[in-house]
Amino acid sequence: MKTNKFCIFFSFLFSIVITFSQEAINPMNLLFIGNSYTHYNSMPMIFEKIAVSKKLKVAVEMNARSNHTLKMHSKRTEMYENIRKKKWDYVVLQGFSREFMYPTSHIDTATVPYLKQILDSIYSNNPCTNVLFYMTWGYKDGFQYNDSLYSYQLMSEKIKSGYKYVADMFKIPIVPAGDVWRLCRESYSNINLYQEDGQHPTLNGSYLVACSFYASIFKATPEGGYIPKIDTTDAQKIQKLAYNYVSNNLDTFKLNQNTIRFNFERTKKGEYFAYGNANYPFADSLIWDLGNGVKTKESNFRWQYKEPGSYTVKLRVYEKCGVREIIRKATFQAPPAPKKRHKSKPTKSKPIRKD
C-alpha cells in the first residue's frame, strides 16, 4: 500500500496491553532522573504544565540530586525505589554536566556499566518503558580539561557525541536540549539562558529544556501552551525554536522510535481516506484493524472508506515486552445535503378598476 503525508501523534507505552484514544483515561507517567540541570526551576513540572495546558494527561515525578553522575545514581537505594514505584511510560536519564564530554574509552569504564545497571532496573520494572536521554549543554565560557580549554562550542560537541555514543549502544532516543540551547544562543543572544555561574539554567533555560521535551515526546509544538514568569516574546521564540529543531531531527535522535503517525481526511472530491504509519523497529509483528472489517500487517497503510461515519482504528504491536494496543478515531462527515429550492407561487393580479 502506498503511504501519504502523515500528521504525527504520540503514543503511550504500557507493558502488557495498552488501550487509549486521543482522550486518554489514564495519564502518561514520566520519571525524570538527573541532577541540578533537571531540578533547577523544577523543569519537569514546567514540562507537565505545558502538557496540561495543551489538555494532555500526564503525571510527572522527579528524582534528582545535585552533582550526581550516573555512577553515583546507581548506588542510591532511593532511586531504585522510585523506579519500582510505577509502571513508568517514560523514564528520562540525565548524566553529570561533563560526564559525556570525555573520550569513549573513558565513558566505557566510568559510565556505561552503571548506566546499564540503571537500565536493567528500569526494564525489569516495566519492559516496555520508553527511556530517553536528556542531552545537556556546554558551559557558557567552556571548561579547562587537562592542558586544553574546551570552548563552549567544543564542549557542546563533545557532550552531544557522548550521548549519541551511548544512545547507539543501547538504542535509546535523545532529547536534544543541548542543541536547542546552542541554536538559541546563536539566534537570540539577548535571551539569557545561564545563571551567574555560567553553567546552570535560568528560568529561560529550564523553559527551553521543557519545550524540547514536549516537542520530543508529543511530536507537537508547545506554542500556545503554558509560559512561566518570563518574557512572553522570548518564550514564544523558545517554543518555536524547540519545535522546529526537534521536528526536523526526529530520525537523527531516534525520536520516531516506538511511535505512530495517523491522519484522515475527506478530499475535495468527497473521498474518505485514512493514513497510518507504525515505527516499532523491535516488534515481532503488528496488525492494523481499520474498523470496517479490514486488517493489514503492513507498517504503513492508506485506505479509502466507502461511506462516511466514525471508525475505530486499532494497532496491535507484538513485542518481547508484551502487546501494545493503540487506538485512534477516524470520523468522516458526510457532505451537506443540497438545499431544496422552493418554487414561488404565482401571485394573482388584482383586476383593474375602471371608473
C-alpha positions in Angstrom: 0.0 0.0 0.0 1.2 3.5 -0.8 1.9 5.9 2.0 0.9 9.6 2.1 1.7 12.6 4.3 1.0 12.0 8.0 0.1 14.1 10.9 2.2 13.0 13.8 0.6 12.0 17.1 2.2 10.5 20.2 1.6 7.0 21.6 1.7 6.0 25.2 3.8 3.0 26.2 2.4 0.3 28.6 3.6 -3.2 29.4 1.1 -5.9 28.9 -1.8 -4.3 26.9 -2.4 -0.6 26.4 -5.7 0.9 25.2 -6.4 4.6 24.8 -8.0 7.1 22.4 -6.8 10.6 21.8 -8.6 11.5 25.0 -6.8 9.0 27.3 -8.4 7.9 30.5 -5.1 7.2 32.3 -2.3 9.8 32.4 1.1 9.2 30.9 3.6 8.6 33.7 7.0 10.1 33.5 10.0 9.9 35.8 13.0 12.3 35.5 16.3 11.1 37.0 19.2 13.6 36.9 20.9 16.3 38.8 20.7 20.1 39.2 20.2 20.5 35.4 16.9 18.7 36.0 15.8 20.1 39.3 16.7 23.7 38.7 13.4 25.7 38.4 11.6 22.4 38.7 12.0 21.8 35.0 9.9 18.6 34.9 7.0 20.4 36.5 7.3 23.1 33.8 7.0 20.3 31.2 4.0 18.9 33.0 2.3 22.4 33.0 2.9 22.8 29.2 1.3 19.4 28.6 -1.7 20.1 30.9 -2.2 23.4 29.2 -2.5 21.5 26.0 -5.2 19.3 27.5 -2.9 16.2 27.8 -3.0 14.0 30.8 0.5 13.5 32.3 1.8 12.6 35.7 5.4 13.7 36.3 7.8 12.8 39.1 11.4 13.8 39.6 14.3 12.0 41.4 17.3 14.4 41.1 20.4 15.0 43.2 22.9 17.8 42.6 26.4 17.0 41.2 25.4 13.3 40.6 26.9 11.2 37.9 25.1 8.0 36.7 27.6 6.0 38.7 26.5 7.9 41.9 22.9 7.4 41.0 23.4 3.7 40.5 24.3 3.4 44.2 21.2 5.2 45.5 18.6 3.0 47.0 16.0 5.8 46.8 16.3 6.0 43.0 15.6 2.3 42.6 12.6 2.6 45.0 11.3 5.4 42.7 11.8 3.3 39.6 9.7 0.5 41.2 7.0 2.9 42.3 5.0 2.8 39.0 4.9 1.2 35.6 6.6 4.2 34.0 5.7 5.1 30.4 8.8 7.2 30.2 12.0 7.4 32.3 14.4 10.3 31.5 18.1 9.9 32.3 20.5 12.8 32.6 24.2 12.5 33.2 26.5 14.9 35.0 27.2 18.0 33.0 30.7 16.8 32.0 30.1 13.1 32.1 29.7 12.6 28.3 32.3 15.1 27.1 35.2 12.7 27.6 36.6 10.1 25.1 34.6 7.0 24.6 37.2 4.9 26.3 36.6 6.9 29.5 32.8 6.7 29.0 33.1 2.9 28.6 34.5 2.5 32.1 33.2 5.5 34.1 29.6 5.5 32.9 28.5 2.5 30.8 28.5 -0.2 33.5 26.4 2.0 35.8 24.1 3.1 33.1 23.5 -0.5 32.2 22.7 -1.2 35.8 20.1 1.6 35.9 18.6 0.5 32.6 18.3 -3.1 33.8 16.3 -1.9 36.8 14.0 0.2 34.6 13.3 -2.6 32.2 12.9 -5.1 35.0 10.2 -3.0 36.5 8.5 -2.5 33.1 10.0 -4.0 29.9 8.0 -1.6 27.7 9.2 1.6 29.4 10.5 4.2 26.9 13.8 5.5 28.2 15.1 8.9 27.0 18.5 10.5 27.3 18.5 14.2 28.2 21.3 15.8 26.3 22.7 18.9 28.1 24.9 21.8 27.0 28.4 23.3 27.3 29.3 25.8 30.0 29.0 29.5 28.9 32.7 30.1 28.8 33.8 26.5 28.2 35.8 24.2 30.5 39.5 23.7 31.2 40.3 20.0 30.6 43.9 18.9 31.3 46.0 21.5 29.5 43.3 22.4 27.0 40.4 24.9 27.2 37.3 23.3 25.8 35.3 26.2 24.4 31.6 26.3 24.7 31.3 25.0 21.1 33.8 22.2 21.6 32.3 21.2 24.9 28.8 21.1 23.5 30.0 19.0 20.5 31.8 16.5 22.8 28.7 16.2 25.1 26.5 15.6 22.0 28.9 13.0 20.7 29.0 11.2 24.0 25.2 11.0 24.3 25.0 9.7 20.7 27.6 7.1 21.6 25.5 5.6 24.4 22.3 6.1 22.5 23.5 4.0 19.7 24.9 1.4 22.1 21.6 1.0 24.0 19.2 2.0 21.1 17.7 4.8 23.2 16.3 8.1 21.8 17.8 11.5 22.8 16.0 14.7 23.7 18.4 17.3 22.1 18.0 20.1 24.6 21.7 20.9 24.2 21.3 21.5 20.5 18.3 23.7 21.0 20.3 25.6 23.7 23.1 26.2 21.1 20.6 27.5 18.5 19.0 29.8 21.0 22.5 31.2 21.9 23.2 31.8 18.2 19.8 33.1 17.2 18.7 35.1 20.3 21.8 36.3 22.2 19.6 38.6 24.2 17.8 35.6 25.9 19.8 34.8 29.0 19.9 31.0 29.5 22.7 30.8 32.2 22.8 31.5 35.8 25.7 33.7 37.0 27.8 30.5 37.4 27.8 30.1 33.6 26.5 26.5 33.9 23.0 26.1 35.4 19.8 27.2 33.6 17.9 30.3 34.3 14.1 30.0 34.1 14.5 30.8 30.4 16.9 27.9 30.1 14.7 25.5 32.0 11.7 26.5 29.9 13.8 25.8 26.7 14.5 22.3 28.1 10.9 21.7 29.0 9.8 22.8 25.5 12.4 20.4 24.0 10.9 17.6 26.0 7.4 18.5 24.9 8.3 18.5 21.2 10.3 15.3 21.5 7.7 13.3 23.4 4.4 14.5 21.8 5.8 15.4 18.3 3.8 18.6 18.6 4.6 22.3 19.1 4.5 23.9 22.6 3.3 27.1 21.0 0.2 28.4 22.7 1.0 26.4 25.9 1.9 27.3 29.4 4.5 30.1 29.9 6.2 30.7 33.3 7.2 34.1 34.6 9.5 35.0 31.7 9.1 37.5 28.8 6.3 36.3 26.6 8.0 37.2 23.4 11.2 35.3 24.5 9.0 32.3 25.4 7.4 32.3 22.0 10.8 32.3 20.3 11.9 29.4 22.5 8.7 27.4 21.8 9.1 27.8 18.0 12.8 27.1 18.1 12.4 23.9 20.1 9.7 22.5 18.0 11.3 23.3 14.6 14.6 21.8 15.6 13.2 18.7 17.2 10.6 18.0 14.4 13.3 18.4 11.7 15.6 15.9 13.5 13.4 13.1 14.8 15.3 10.4 12.9 18.7 11.8 13.9 17.9 11.4 17.6 15.7 8.2 17.3 12.7 10.1 18.4 10.4 8.4 15.8 11.2 5.1 17.6 8.1 3.4 19.0 5.6 6.0 17.7 2.7 6.0 15.2 1.5 8.6 12.7 -2.1 8.7 11.9 -4.3 11.1 9.9 -7.6 11.1 8.0 -9.4 13.4 5.5 -12.3 13.9 3.2 -10.9 15.1 -0.1 -12.3 17.8 -2.3 -13.7 15.0 -4.5 -15.6 13.7 -1.5 -13.4 10.6 -0.9 -12.7 9.3 2.6 -9.1 8.4 3.3 -7.1 7.3 6.4 -3.3 7.0 6.6 -1.2 5.2 9.2 2.5 4.5 9.8 3.8 2.4 12.7 7.5 2.7 13.6 8.3 -0.2 16.0 11.7 -1.4 14.9 12.0 -4.1 17.5 8.5 -5.6 17.2 8.0 -9.2 16.3 4.8 -8.3 14.3 2.0 -5.9 14.2 -1.5 -5.6 12.8 -3.8 -2.7 11.9 -7.6 -3.1 12.3 -9.2 -0.4 10.3 -12.6 -0.6 12.0 -14.5 -1.8 8.9 -13.6 -5.4 8.9 -10.3 -4.8 7.0 -6.9 -5.7 8.7 -3.4 -5.3 7.5 0.0 -6.4 8.8 1.8 -3.7 6.8 3.5 -1.0 8.9 2.1 1.7 6.5 -1.4 1.9 5.2 -3.5 4.2 3.0 -7.2 3.2 2.9 -10.2 4.7 1.2 -13.5 4.2 3.1 -16.7 3.9 1.0 -19.1 5.5 3.5 -18.9 8.5 5.9 -19.0 7.7 9.6 -16.8 7.1 12.7 -14.3 4.3 12.5 -12.2 2.9 15.4 -8.7 2.2 14.1 -6.6 -0.1 16.3 -2.9 -1.0 16.1 -1.6 -4.1 17.9 2.1 -4.4 18.3 3.6 -7.7 19.4 6.9 -7.4 21.2 9.0 -9.3 23.7 7.8 -6.9 26.4 4.2 -7.6 25.7 1.4 -6.4 23.4 0.8 -2.7 22.8 -2.7 -1.6 21.6 -3.1 1.9 20.3 -6.5 3.3 19.3 -7.3 6.2 17.0 -10.6 7.5 15.7 -11.3 8.5 12.1 -14.5 10.4 11.7 -15.8 11.4 8.3 -18.6 13.9 8.0 -21.0 13.4 5.1 -21.2 16.4 2.7 -24.2 18.6 3.5 -27.3 17.8 1.6 -28.2 20.3 -1.2 -30.7 22.8 -0.2 -34.2 22.3 -1.7 -35.4 25.1 -3.8 -38.9 26.1 -3.1 -40.9 27.2 -6.1 -42.5 30.5 -5.6 -46.3 30.5 -6.0 -47.6 32.9 -8.7 -49.3 35.9 -7.3 -52.8 36.6 -8.5 -53.1 40.0 -10.2 -55.9 42.2 -9.0 -58.4 43.3 -11.6 -58.1 46.9 -12.7 -61.0 49.1 -11.7 -62.4 51.3 -14.3 -64.2 54.4 -13.2 
